[in-house]
Amino acid sequence: MQASAPPSPDLSGPGTPSAVSIQGLWKHFGPQAAVAGLSLELPAGAFIGLVGPNGAGKTTTLSMVTGLLRPDQGTVLVHGADVWADPVTVKARIGILPEGLRMFERLSGRELLQYTGRLRGLPGAEVDRRAEELLAVLDLGRDADKLVADYSTGMRKKIGLAAALLHNPDVLFLDEPFEGVDPVSAQTIRGVLKRYAAAGSTVIFSSHVMELVEQLCDWVAVVNAGQVIAQGPLDSVRGGRSLHEAFLELIGVREDDGQALGWLGGGQAGGTL
């Protein structure tokens, strides 16, 4: 008899446990507030999209939530542990794939995973077993002994994801994980993330591509100017529209009145060189 799939988590009720609790988060760069009093309760066991326009504060927020950047003010709890008061406990429970991840490029892909696993205190035999499985699933087996310095953008994203998943974290944070990734690699990454989330873990990723978020996520937070302007289950946030339409309305994007750039097009060049 085939086992039935686990039920989807109820993400709308008030009793839903939080994987990440963010309260009153602030970060200034000079006089500019990149994050301005942001608060969020991100439900456990969900596939969560953190969306917003460029410069909305998504990357800064994720950097503070994962302990990579100290906030000016506010608290962040991951499954009840304070990111800044108890960083060892938190970092054992999270995986991170930041944007522009820097790696040990003179290691091969296999060596990078072996080093990462041992650095986290996993037994050597278990590290090797998990590394080989991740390399195979992410279609990196043939390139496992190639230096990371010679990896393409898509391959670097995949080996970074493998390193983030190696210790089987409770919460996975991804900052623009599909940026610059070819369709084949993107499909592979999607499959791994869906498998990970289906097992009851929490995925939190930032993006400004609404169609991608709509395909993958069941819970969404919309950020603009360093603040949360909407949050909740995907269907609740989009309210019967596409997420793209809901996003534009929430952000307050006005339509072009047809007057701007009236000189553009028509093939009539102007000016001299």
C-alpha positions, 0 to 999 in steps of 0.5 A, a space after each residue: 500500500 502506498 503511503 499518503 503524502 503528508 498534509 500541507 501545513 496550515 499557515 493561516 491559523 493564529 497557532 501556527 508555530 514560527 520558524 523565524 520571529 523578527 521584531 523591530 529590526 532596524 539597519 542604517 547605512 549613514 542617514 539611510 534606513 535600509 530596514 526600518 522597524 521590520 517585524 515578521 513571523 515566518 511560519 515553520 514548515 512553509 516555503 516562504 518568498 520574501 519579495 520586493 523591488 530592488 533596494 527594498 531591504 531584502 538582502 539586508 534583512 536576510 543578512 541580519 536574520 542569519 547573523 551576517 550583519 548586526 542590526 542597529 536595533 531589534 531581535 531575531 529568533 530562530 526556533 526560539 533561539 536568539 541569533 545574536 545572543 546564542 549564535 552557535 545554536 542558531 547557526 547549527 540549525 540554519 543553512 545559508 546561500 547568500 547572494 554573491 557567495 564567496 567560496 574556497 575556489 582552490 578546492 574542488 566541489 567534492 573537497 568543498 563539501 567535505 571541508 564544510 561537513 567536517 567544519 560543522 562537526 559531522 562524522 567523516 563517513 557521513 559527510 562523504 556519504 551526504 556529499 556524494 548524494 548531493 553531488 549526484 542529485 544536483 547533477 555535479 557528479 561529473 564535475 565533482 573534482 573540478 576546482 570551484 574557480 572553474 565552475 559556471 554561475 549555475 554550478 556555483 549556485 548548486 555547490 553552494 546549495 549543497 553546502 547549505 544543505 549538508 548538515 540538514 538544517 531546520 531553516 534554509 535561507 536563500 538570497 536570489 538563488 536563481 539569479 543568473 542560473 540557466 533553466 536546466 540548473 534552475 529546474 534542478 534547484 527547484 526540485 531539491 528545494 521542493 523535496 526539502 520543504 516537503 519533508 517539513 523544513 522551512 525555506 525562506 528565499 528572496 526574489 523580485 521575480 513574482 512568477 517564480 515565487 508564485 510557482 514555489 511558495 505557499 507563504 509570502 511577505 512583501 517588503 518595500 522601503 525596509 518595511 513589510 507591507 503585506 504578509 500571509 499565505 500566497 492566496 491571501 496576499 494576491 487576493 484573486 489576482 496574479 502575484 505580479 498584479 498584487 505586488 504592483 498594486 501594493 508597491 504603488 507603481 503608477 502606469 505610464 501616462 504615455 507622455 514620458 519618453 515620447 521621443 523614443 522609437 520611430 527610427 528618427 535619430 537626433 543629435 550629432 556625434 
